[in-house]
Amino acid sequence: MANQNNSKKISSIDGNILQDIILRGKLIARLMGDNRVNGLYKLLPWVSLIYLISPIDFISGALVPVLGAVDDVAIMWFGIASFIELCPPHVVEEHLTALTGEAPSDVVDGEIIDD
């Protein structure tokens, strides 16, 4: 249930898309280096990146050639979003707090408030 909030905390920083992308990149880099994150989960961003730079386009090349780069972006987004959602929520919150310098909005006096 707490995993549902990971993406909301990232996407609600300021509404500035470039800042959100940079923050997400830094968060992913920190989570990839964190030993508390399952090693299998760490494969998701790598597989997404490999698919993005792969010269063989499995989905749009085989199914619908009109899609072009749309499927590449969708696969990359899905891989990154899934990785962040699968990471332990307290680890994501810890790294977000370190990156943004502010406590998550649902934490008051060290206690997590469940909506």
C-alpha positions, -999 to +999 in steps of 0.1 A: +000+000+000+029+024+008+044+017-026+016+036-043+029+068-029+065+066-042+056+081-076+033+107-062+061+121-040+084+124-070+060+139-095+046+165-070+079+183-064+072+216-082+055+207-114+087+215-132+092+186-157+130+191-161+135+192-123+114+161-119+135+142-146+167+153-129+154+143-095+142+109-108+176+103-124+194+111-092+170+089-072+175+060-095+213+063-093+211+063-055+187+034-054+209+014-078+238+018-053+217+010-022+223-026-009+188-026+006+172-027-028+167-062-043+193-069-071+166-083-094+147-049-092+179-032-103+177-050-136+146-031-147+163+002-155+191-016-172+168-037-194+148-006-202+180+013-212+192-017-233+158-018-251+160+020-257+195+019-273+190-015-290+191-014-328+164-040-329+130-026-322+110-056-310+076-041-304+071-014-331+092-032-357+073-064-354+038-052-345+031-016-356+059+002-375+041+035-371+048+037-334+085+047-339+100+060-307+067+060-287+071+025-276+108+031-267+098+059-244+069+039-229+092+009-221+117+032-205+091+050-184+075+016-174+109+002-164+119+032-143+084+036-127+083-001-119+117+000-103+109+029-081+075+013-071+092-020-062+119-004-040+111-004-003+091+028+004+113+038+034+144+036+013+128+057-014+117+082+012+152+083+027+168+091-006+141+116-016+146+134+017+184+135+011+179+148-024+153+174-018+162+184+018+127+182+030+107+155+047+079+137+028+046+154+032+030+124+049+056+123+077+049+144+108+072+143+138+087+111+126+054+093+123+040+082+089+004+093+085-016+068+065-044+083+044 
